[in-house]
């Protein structure tokens, strides 16, 4: 297949683009490089620089592929702002970038593009869940603007399916972590500028790039007082995207939108993540207690039984130390290369 990967120069999008290429598909990355890195794009992946809000550019891209006799078969949509904490300071940025810009993409898809789309959604659409682990039928009440911006896109996809027959799969991620292991070793890991995700921040402390790791709140209603999250390895997440694409080819997908949680089903607290990093790296990793951040639910843990049952998805990385190990190898390699 020929697939457009929006946000494909980023951590998750780039990992999936590489997996597509390895499986014989033609991946075309569309990214504005505001957070992605072109030098980390996998070999054999075409790159187009552009803004998601530029509907005309997207329509031209789809139309040009048709004229050349090589139309796109599907879209994998990753491009978005992802920092939940920032969304509670500048919510307007998230509605503009995540919601309004996605509407431009969807309009271009309806005008000239393929009628299959896999959307990078989030567990943040659930807010404070009443039942753990969270199922796809749980109430949708986001507690931050980031989650709301993604939920609005899911609602748009529902209406576009009903009215225009657009087939889509919304994959609700939990905390994505780790680094992909390919034939050449560890090939792609997590790095954002600025960085705000727990595992790379903890590993920065182990590398001496930061003095300590901040724990935002130690008075949550959890066993050790810190937030609990479900960590999914980026390779397992990438596998699920290819399975979702395949599912959208079937007649069953025409009957309704597909929605799947993607997590490993286990919850780990902030303190447990730090302890895992200490074990894997052999470094002490000092921690600093700070006030809570607005919009942070106490516990988010997925039930991925539906994806396992209906997609045939089989996560390979279920232990936190194993996820941490791949991330640690990649971080060491990355900073060794930058130091040269």
N, C-alpha and C positions, 0 to 999 in steps of 0.2 A: 504494500500500500504506500501511497504518498500522503504524508501527514504533516500538517502545520503544527508546530509546537510553539505556542506563545509563552514568553518568559523562559525560553529554552536555554538561555545563557546562565541561568541561576542554578542553584544546588539541586533541587528536585527535577526541574525541567531538563537540565543538562544530563542528569543521570538517566532519565527516561529516553531522551533523544539518543544517547549512546546505546541503550538497550534496543531501541528500534533499529538502528543501523546494524547492530550485530545480528539481528534477526532478519535481515534482508529487506527491510523497509526503507523508503526514502524519506528522511526527516529534514524538514526545512524549519529552521529556528527563526522566529520573529521576536525581536527584543530591542528595547531602547538603551540597554546597558546601564541603566540607572543603578541597578544593584547586581547585574550579572557581569560575567567576565568572559570576553570573547576568547581569550587565550586558553580557557578551560573547555572550550567546545570539543566534543569528540571528533576524531578524524572521519572524513566522509560525510559530514553534516553541513548542508548549505546554510548560510547565514544571511538574513535580511534585517538591516537596522531600521526600526520604525516605531511609531507611537501607536499604541492600541486604540487611542481615541481617534486616530486618523482613518475614518471609515473608507474614504476614497482610496487610500493606499492599499487597504486590505481587499477591497473589491477589485482593484487593478491586479493585485497579486493572484487572486482566484481566477479572474478572467484571463489573464495572461497564460496561466497553466492550462486552461481549457483550450485556448487557441493553439498551443503547442502540442495538443493531443495528450497531455499528461495532467489531467485534473486532479485536484486533491480529493482523497477519499474520506478524510476525517480531520478534526481539529482536536488537539489536546491543549486545554487552556490553563496555564499556570500563572500567567502574568498578574501580579497583584502586590500591594503592600501587605505585610504580614505581621507587623508588630502590634499586638493587642494593647500594650501599655501606651504606645504613641497614639493609638486610635481614641483613647480617652482624653487626650490633650488636643488633638487636631482631627476630630471626627470628619470634618468636611473633606480632608484629603483622601480619606478612605472611601467615602461615597463617590467622590469624583474619579479616583483611580480604579477602584475595585468594581463599583456598580455601573456608573455612567459609561466608563470606557468599555466595559464588557457589553453593554448595550450596543455600542458602535460595532464591536466585533460580531454580535448576533445579527445586526442589520446587514452587515456585509455577507455573512453566511447565508441569510435568506435571499439576498439579491444574486449572489454569484457562487457561493461556496457549497461544500458538501453538507449533507443533512445528518451528519453524525458528529457528536461533540462529547468529549469527556472533560468534566469540570473539576478543578481542584478546589473542593470545598473544605470545610473545617469542622472539628468537634465543637468549636466555639458557638455554633448555631444552637447548641443545647442549653447554654447557660449553666445554672446550678441544677444538676439533675436530681430527680427525686428517687431514682432507682439506679443502683450500680451492680453490674456493668450496664452501660447505656445501649439500648436497642435503637434501631432506625425509626421506630414508632414513638419514641420519647417526645415529650413536649418541646417545642422550639421557642425558647425565650432567651436570646443572647443577653449577656451582661456587659458586653462591650461593643463599641461601634464596628470593630473589625468583624465580629461574628454577624452583626446585623447587615453589614455590607455584603457578606457572602450569602446570607439567607435571602436577601433581595434578589440576587442572581438566580438562586434556586427557584424562586417564585416566578421569575421571568421565564426560565426554562420550562416550567410547568405550563404556562400559558402558551408559549410558542410551540410546545408539543401538541397541546389540545387544538390550536387553531391552524398551525402550519405543518404539523406532522414532524417537527424537528426531533430526532432521536438524541437523547442525551443520557449520560450517566454522571451523577454527582457523587464524588468520592470524598467522604468526610474523614479527613485525616486527624489523627491524634498527634503526639509529638514525634516528628520525624528526626532521626538521628543516624549516626554511623557513617561509614564510607564504603563505597562499592568496591568489591573485590572482583577483578577481571583476570584475564589470562596473564596480563603483565603485572599482577599484584594489585595493590590498592590504587584505584584510578580516579575517584572523585569523592570529595568530602564536603563538609559543611563550613562555609565561611561567608559571613555577611559584613558589610561595612555601613554603619557601625554594627557591631555584634551585640545581640541581646538574648540569644538562646543559651540555655543553661549548660549543656554539655561542652560546646566549644569555649564558653567562658571559663568553665572549670579547668579545661585543658590548657587554656592560656595561663592560668595560675601555675599549673605544673611546669609549663615551659618558661616561667619567669617573666612573662609578658604583662602580668598583673600581680599585685601584691596579695589580693585576697578575693574570694568569691562572696557576693552579696546574697543573703537569704532574705527575701521580701516577705516578712511575716513568719513568726514561729508560734502563733496563737490560734491557728486554724483548728477546727474540730476533727483532727486526724491523730493517729497514734503518736507521732513525734512533733505535732504542731505545725508542720510545713505542708505545703500543697502537694498533692499526689497526682501524677500524670502517667499516661500510658505511652510508652516509647516504642515506635515502630521503626525498623531498620529501612533505610532508603532503598535497598535492593528489593526487599519484600514489597515495598510500595510500588516500585517500578514494575514489578511482575504483575501487580494487580491492574495497572493501566492497560497493559496488553490484553489481559483477560477481559477487561471491560470493553475494550474496542471490539474484541471478538463477539462479545455478547450483544453488542449493538447491531451486528450483522444479521441476527436471527429475527424471525417473525415475532417472537415473544416480545422483543423490545418495542415493537410497533404498538403494543397494547398499553404502554405506560412508560413513564420515565424510570430509570434505574437509580437506586440510591443505596450506597453501601458504606458502612463504617469500616475503617481500616486502622487497626491497632493490634497489639499482641495479646490483649486481654488481661494483662497484668499491670498493676499500678505500683509506681515507685515514688517515694517522697523526695523532696529536694535534698534532704539529708542523706537518703540512701544513694542518690546519684553521686553526691560528693564522696561518700564512702567507697563506692564502686571506682571512682576515678583515683582515689588514694591507693586502692588495691592494684589497679591495672598499671598505674604510672610509677608507683613507689615513691610518690612525693607527698608531703604532709598536707598541702592545700589548706591554708588558713581560711576561715569563714567569718563573715561579719553579718550580724543581725540588723536588718533595716525595717522600716515600717512597711505595711502591706501596700501593694499596688492596687489602684482602683480597677474593678472589673475582673479580678482573678477568682474563679471558682475554686472551692477547696479541693474537690476531687473530680477528675475526668478520666474515666476508664471505659474502654469500648467493649461491646460485644461484637465480634467479627464473625459470628456463626453464619450469618446470611451470606457474606462474601465467600466463606469456606464452602458452604453448601451449594450456592447457586453459580459461583464463578469457578469453583474448583481451586480456589486459592489456598496455598500452603506456605505460611510464613516459615522461614528457615532460621531466623534469628529471634529467639524468644527470651534469652537470658541477657540481663542488663550488662554484665561484664563482657559478654561477647560483642554486643553493640559498641560498648566503650572501647574495646580493644581495636576495632577497625577504625574508629574515630581517632584514637591516639596515634596509630601508625601513620594515618594521613596527615595529621597535624604536625608530627615531627618532620615528615618528608617535606611538607609545604614550607615550613620555616627554615629548614636546612637549605632548600632551593633559593629562598629569598635572601638568605645570608650570603650566598655565593656572588 
